[in-house]
Amino acid sequence: MMNTPTKRIFRVFPLIVTSLLVTAPALLAQEEKADPKKNLLEKWVTDGGWPMILIGLAIVALLALCVFNFINLTKPKFSPDDLKAALLDHMMNCRVRSAIELSASHPSYLGRMLAYSLPNIDATKPEDLGRDGVEDAIADFTINESRKNMVWINYIALIAQAAPMLGLFGTVYGMVGAFGTLSTSGQADPAALAGDIQVALLTTFWGLLTAIPSLIAYFFFKNRLNNLVADCHHSSEELINASIQTVNQDAYLAKIPEGIAV
């Protein structure tokens, strides 16, 4: 159990923090009047103290990850139209080996996926060409590849979660400095407290300003990846259906009547 002095500290601490945050605008206004020559960089970045370095590193990492994902998650790298057209021509004419060779020579997601899955086509099953085996191979490939692509997207989610924590760390760091100033001077001197309050507020501000775009970027790139993968799956289904329809063309035509007697 906590002793009486500790209980008093826990009761008084929220009141002190609240009062400091309420009086922060007035304290910062007094600091601006005392030093009006500060530029925007000093007022909004460097006055946040060394915790701003950690938040700055998070911002740089976020920008690098966004640029990487913009370059990596594109249609030409996943499902290029020229590859789809060439594969469709091979599959419509049941040239499965040629389709496999073409897929294996192409570095795109669709090419690698079909090079992995098309060898499971079974010519001894003309009714569906072993579709189940092909689809199982596609599912296995998707699980492995999506895990690799999601690593770089999950790092954005990590920044979205860590940035507010870094801002809170800066807030606590500023509050500790403010309490240290109070204990040293023995009085609440606005000029002495303004610097510590500015550290607390600036780090909180930049932590949130980093976390919000990170959260938006995470869901944007995650949905972008899912759409590209879904497009590749749709293309693979079209190719398999094209071969099945070619093999069973006579059976399909037999089901379609020439005319209906009235």
Number of C-alpha atoms within 10 A of each C-alpha: 5 7 7 8 9 11 11 11 10 10 11 11 11 11 10 13 15 11 11 17 15 11 14 20 15 13 21 19 15 15 18 14 9 10 9 10 9 11 8 9 9 11 14 17 17 15 18 26 18 13 20 22 14 15 25 16 11 23 21 11 15 23 13 13 18 19 11 13 18 12 10 14 17 14 18 14 16 21 21 17 11 10 17 19 11 14 24 21 15 20 23 19 13 19 14 19 14 14 23 21 13 18 24 17 11 15 12 17 22 26 26 19 24 26 21 18 21 23 15 18 19 14 12 9 11 14 13 18 19 18 20 12 16 21 19 13 18 20 15 13 17 18 10 10 15 13 11 11 15 15 10 16 21 17 16 28 18 16 25 25 18 17 26 22 18 22 28 19 17 28 24 18 18 26 23 15 18 23 17 14 17 15 11 9 11 10 10 13 12 17 14 16 23 24 19 26 26 24 29 29 22 24 34 25 17 22 29 20 17 23 25 15 15 25 16 13 20 22 15 12 20 16 12 17 22 12 13 19 21 14 16 24 20 11 17 24 14 16 23 23 17 18 23 21 19 15 19 14 11 10 12 11 10 10 8 8 7 8 6 5 4 3
